[in-house]
Amino acid sequence: MLTLYDCNGAPSPRRAKIFLEEKGLKYKSIQIDIRSGEQMSEAYRKINPRCTVPALITEDGDTLTENAEIS
C-alpha cells in the first residue's frame, strides 16, 4: 500500500491527496506537524532528507517528494 506523509491544511500535500483520490489509489496517510517542525526531525529526515511534505512511499519502496513525481 502507498504511504503518504501529509500535513492537513498545507497546499502541497493537498494536491498529492487529490491526485491519489482522483486515481482511486488506496493509501495510508501519516500526519506530519510542520508547525512544530516535525519535518525537520531525524526520523523524518530518514524518509525525506529534503525535509519537505508531502512524501509518498510507493509499494516498491521508492520515495517521491515532489508533486510532479507523485502525479
Residue pairs with C-beta under 8 A, 6 or more apart in sequence:
1 26
1 27
1 28
1 59
2 20
2 25
2 26
2 27
2 28
2 56
2 57
2 58
2 59
3 27
3 28
3 30
3 56
3 57
4 13
4 16
4 17
4 20
4 27
4 28
4 29
4 30
4 54
4 55
4 56
4 57
5 13
5 30
5 32
5 44
5 47
5 48
5 53
5 54
5 55
5 56
5 57
6 13
6 16
6 17
6 29
6 30
6 31
6 32
6 53
6 54
7 13
7 31
7 32
7 33
7 34
7 39
7 53
7 54
8 31
10 34
10 53
12 52
12 53
12 54
12 67
13 53
13 54
15 67
15 71
16 54
16 56
16 67
16 70
16 71
17 29
17 54
19 67
19 70
19 71
20 27
20 56
20 70
27 56
32 38
32 39
32 44
32 53
34 53
38 44
39 48
39 51
39 52
39 53
40 51
44 51
45 51
47 55
47 57
47 63
48 55
48 63
48 65
50 65
52 65
54 65
54 67
54 70
55 63
55 64
55 65
56 63
56 64
56 65
56 69
56 70
57 63
58 64
64 70
